[in-house]
Amino acid sequence: MTMRLADIAAHAGVSEATVSRVLNGRPGVAAATRQAVLTALDVLGYERPARLRQQRAGLIGLIVPELSNPIFPAFAQVIESALALAGYTAVLCTQTPGGITEDDYTELLLERGVSGIVFVNGLHADSRSDRARYARLLDRGLPIVLINGYRPDIEAPFISNDDVASLEMAVAHLASLGHRRIGLAMGQDRFVPSIRKTEGFRRGMAEHLGITEVDDLVANTLFTVEGGQAAVQRLLDRGCTAICCGSDIIAIGAIRGARQRHLRVPEDVSIVGFDDSPMTAYLDPPLTTVRQPVREMGLAAVSTLLEEIGGTKVPSTELLYRPELVVRRSTAPVAAHLSVAAEG
């Protein structure tokens, strides 16, 4: 069948010049317009050019670390919905300890001919990981977007929460309640989000309390309930009356650990989480936390990826999104007897 640009243009509602740009893979075409042209090809029964055939299924890889942490299903839901509205199908790949690795998933996705991949808190967030895995994808022209864990040595677009601002907010809130001995229960220090949150904690302590030596107030642990439970013991032993946590999961462990010592939250110790996972408002007590703007970040990741797929070169830089402090009932003014003990 002879391909008629006029027919395709009429069906897609664009100009013949735009159709030509899409078929020849030229930049400057919006992702939605490009998808409309490709859909018109399929509907009218025209065979796609060879370079576009592998994208016929409109598949996008979505790799997340795990689903046991509620924040990652939240990201997946936003991204999957946005991709579906644009005519793409997300192929969700979740990692579990001892299971399929990120690299294995990437190879599987390439075999399926995905149009691009979104990595959420992937190996890129590990400051010690090898950047070569991402360089190989970029060298073959595959559009990728990475969420959180910015690495300047990876030349790809990043979408990140402002982790430094997040912990500055948490410290400012606790300082306003009269706490001076504030601890930080944070994940492993090799991860970029942990590094940045720790920096935010240091800045907050210096700015709001004039405290510049905070090493003994930081307890690195695993991003698990058990990790939070262990970290809070160390921080309570060091006289902390309030604790900032690197995730809501760690905060849940911190609450459990405090109660094991017959301490009340927030009467005896205040606790602040991070993420604002869907269940945090229903904890006992409801958790004060720093909300990561999941919806805005997820939509930005999809928009960026679709622009890349459409041939528009997106700057290899980081878009930082501002978090929000959500005050609930796990924080309270420091008790007078605790304040005196902490100062002593």
Secondary structure as GFF3:
##gff-version 3
##sequence-region A 1 344
A	DSSP	alpha_helix	5	12	.	.	.	ID=ss1
A	DSSP	alpha_helix	16	23	.	.	.	ID=ss2
A	DSSP	alpha_helix	31	44	.	.	.	ID=ss3
A	DSSP	alpha_helix	50	53	.	.	.	ID=ss4
A	DSSP	beta_strand	59	64	.	.	.	ID=ss5
A	DSSP	alpha_helix	71	85	.	.	.	ID=ss6
A	DSSP	beta_strand	89	94	.	.	.	ID=ss7
A	DSSP	alpha_helix	102	111	.	.	.	ID=ss8
A	DSSP	beta_strand	116	120	.	.	.	ID=ss9
A	DSSP	three_ten_helix	123	125	.	.	.	ID=ss10
A	DSSP	alpha_helix	132	139	.	.	.	ID=ss11
A	DSSP	beta_strand	144	147	.	.	.	ID=ss12
A	DSSP	beta_strand	158	161	.	.	.	ID=ss13
A	DSSP	alpha_helix	163	176	.	.	.	ID=ss14
A	DSSP	beta_strand	182	186	.	.	.	ID=ss15
A	DSSP	alpha_helix	192	209	.	.	.	ID=ss16
A	DSSP	three_ten_helix	215	217	.	.	.	ID=ss17
A	DSSP	beta_strand	218	220	.	.	.	ID=ss18
A	DSSP	alpha_helix	225	237	.	.	.	ID=ss19
A	DSSP	beta_strand	242	245	.	.	.	ID=ss20
A	DSSP	alpha_helix	248	260	.	.	.	ID=ss21
A	DSSP	beta_strand	270	275	.	.	.	ID=ss22
A	DSSP	three_ten_helix	280	282	.	.	.	ID=ss23
A	DSSP	beta_strand	288	291	.	.	.	ID=ss24
A	DSSP	alpha_helix	294	309	.	.	.	ID=ss25
A	DSSP	beta_strand	318	321	.	.	.	ID=ss26
A	DSSP	beta_strand	324	326	.	.	.	ID=ss27
A	DSSP	alpha_helix	336	343	.	.	.	ID=ss28
###
